[in-house]
Amino acid sequence: MSVGPNSSNNNGSAERLEFLRSVSNKNSLPVPSPFKKPNYRKPTRRHKSARQLVVDESKRINAILQVDPNNKPVPKVTYFNVNAPPSLKPHKKYCDITGLKSLYRSPVNNMRYYNAEVYQLVVKPMAPGVDQEYLKLRGDHFVLK
């Protein structure tokens, strides 16, 4: 086995390297592909945010409404004055004490509570007027006349 510079192993790797260079040169020819546009650039932003969509839509609607032939004063369409039907989903119920999602309601004073610990420590020993103050925050209190 010869280890010199003229060995067959080095000669074979030089041939292999030369072959790979020739293949690389053939593949890197500037031939335009028929299915690619030569001046194509990737778009910088594909989607608009929800806020931008609402603003653009309100501008479009307001522009259409301003071209009213009767020249009546048209109310401006905003995010806050769009009428929608009531939701078909049930209302979410939250604990009057902690604000967490509530599954339970006290039968004595109709207060909602998160778990048994809140009921034992806060709701059950609550004074009679204090529970009405909590219900008043929710808008579920009753007034005696």
C-alpha positions as CSV (number, residue, x, y, z in Angstrom):
1,M,0.0,0.0,0.0
2,S,1.6,3.3,-1.0
3,V,1.1,6.4,0.9
4,G,2.8,8.9,-1.4
5,P,1.2,11.8,-3.3
6,N,0.8,9.7,-6.4
7,S,-1.2,7.0,-4.7
8,S,-4.4,5.7,-6.3
9,N,-6.5,6.7,-3.3
10,N,-5.6,10.4,-3.6
11,N,-6.1,10.2,-7.4
12,G,-9.6,8.7,-6.9
13,S,-10.6,11.4,-4.5
14,A,-9.3,14.1,-6.9
15,E,-11.3,12.6,-9.7
16,R,-14.4,12.5,-7.4
17,L,-13.9,16.1,-6.4
18,E,-13.5,17.2,-10.1
19,F,-16.7,15.3,-11.0
20,L,-18.6,17.0,-8.1
21,R,-17.4,20.4,-9.2
22,S,-18.5,19.7,-12.8
23,V,-22.0,18.7,-11.6
24,S,-22.2,21.8,-9.5
25,N,-21.3,24.0,-12.4
26,K,-23.9,22.4,-14.6
27,N,-26.6,22.8,-11.9
28,S,-25.8,26.5,-11.2
29,L,-26.3,27.7,-14.7
30,P,-28.6,30.8,-14.8
31,V,-31.4,29.1,-16.6
32,P,-34.8,30.6,-15.6
33,S,-37.4,28.2,-14.4
34,P,-40.6,28.3,-16.4
35,F,-42.8,28.2,-13.3
36,K,-40.9,30.8,-11.2
37,K,-41.2,34.5,-11.6
38,P,-37.7,36.0,-11.9
39,N,-38.5,39.1,-9.9
40,Y,-40.6,37.4,-7.2
41,R,-40.3,38.7,-3.6
42,K,-41.8,37.1,-0.6
43,P,-44.6,39.3,0.9
44,T,-43.6,41.1,4.0
45,R,-47.0,40.7,5.8
46,R,-49.7,38.3,4.8
47,H,-52.4,38.9,7.4
48,K,-53.9,42.0,8.9
49,S,-54.7,42.2,12.6
50,A,-58.3,42.2,13.7
51,R,-58.1,45.8,14.7
52,Q,-56.9,46.8,11.2
53,L,-59.7,44.8,9.7
54,V,-62.3,46.5,11.8
55,V,-60.9,50.0,11.0
56,D,-60.7,49.3,7.3
57,E,-64.3,47.9,7.2
58,S,-65.7,50.9,9.1
59,K,-63.9,53.3,6.7
60,R,-65.4,51.4,3.8
61,I,-68.9,51.4,5.2
62,N,-68.7,55.0,6.2
63,A,-67.6,56.0,2.7
64,I,-70.5,54.1,1.2
65,L,-73.0,55.7,3.6
66,Q,-71.7,59.2,3.0
67,V,-72.7,58.9,-0.7
68,D,-76.4,58.9,0.4
69,P,-78.5,60.6,-2.3
70,N,-81.0,62.0,0.3
71,N,-78.2,63.7,2.2
72,K,-79.6,62.6,5.5
73,P,-77.2,62.7,8.5
74,V,-76.0,59.2,8.6
75,P,-74.7,57.8,12.0
76,K,-71.1,56.8,12.0
77,V,-70.5,53.1,12.2
78,T,-68.1,52.2,15.0
79,Y,-67.2,49.1,16.9
80,F,-69.4,50.1,19.8
81,N,-72.7,50.8,18.1
82,V,-73.0,47.7,16.0
83,N,-76.1,45.9,17.0
84,A,-75.9,42.1,17.4
85,P,-78.4,39.5,18.4
86,P,-78.2,38.0,21.9
87,S,-75.8,35.1,22.3
88,L,-77.1,31.6,22.2
89,K,-74.5,30.4,24.7
90,P,-75.3,30.4,28.4
91,H,-73.9,33.3,30.5
92,K,-70.7,32.6,32.3
93,K,-71.1,32.6,36.1
94,Y,-68.4,33.9,38.3
95,C,-67.8,33.7,42.1
96,D,-69.0,36.8,43.9
97,I,-66.0,36.6,46.3
98,T,-63.0,35.5,44.2
99,G,-64.0,36.2,40.6
100,L,-63.2,32.7,39.5
101,K,-65.6,30.6,37.5
102,S,-68.4,29.5,39.8
103,L,-70.3,26.2,39.7
104,Y,-72.2,26.6,43.0
105,R,-74.9,29.0,44.4
106,S,-75.8,29.5,48.1
107,P,-79.5,28.6,48.7
108,V,-79.7,31.1,51.5
109,N,-78.6,34.3,49.9
110,N,-78.1,33.4,46.1
111,M,-74.4,34.2,46.3
112,R,-72.2,32.3,43.8
113,Y,-69.0,30.8,45.2
114,Y,-66.0,28.9,43.8
115,N,-65.6,26.0,46.2
116,A,-66.5,24.6,49.6
117,E,-63.6,26.5,51.3
118,V,-65.0,29.9,50.1
119,Y,-68.4,28.9,51.3
120,Q,-67.3,27.8,54.8
121,L,-65.0,30.7,55.4
122,V,-66.8,33.6,53.7
123,V,-70.3,33.0,52.5
124,K,-71.8,31.0,55.4
125,P,-70.8,33.3,58.2
126,M,-71.6,36.5,56.2
127,A,-73.7,39.2,57.9
128,P,-77.2,39.7,56.5
129,G,-76.5,43.2,54.9
130,V,-73.1,42.3,53.5
131,D,-74.4,39.7,51.1
132,Q,-76.7,42.3,49.5
133,E,-73.7,44.5,48.9
134,Y,-71.9,41.7,47.0
135,L,-75.1,41.0,45.0
136,K,-75.4,44.7,44.3
137,L,-72.0,44.6,42.6
138,R,-73.4,41.9,40.3
139,G,-76.7,43.7,39.8
140,D,-78.7,40.9,41.4
141,H,-79.7,42.5,44.7
142,F,-83.3,43.2,45.7
143,V,-84.7,46.3,47.2
144,L,-87.5,46.2,49.8
145,K,-90.0,49.0,49.5
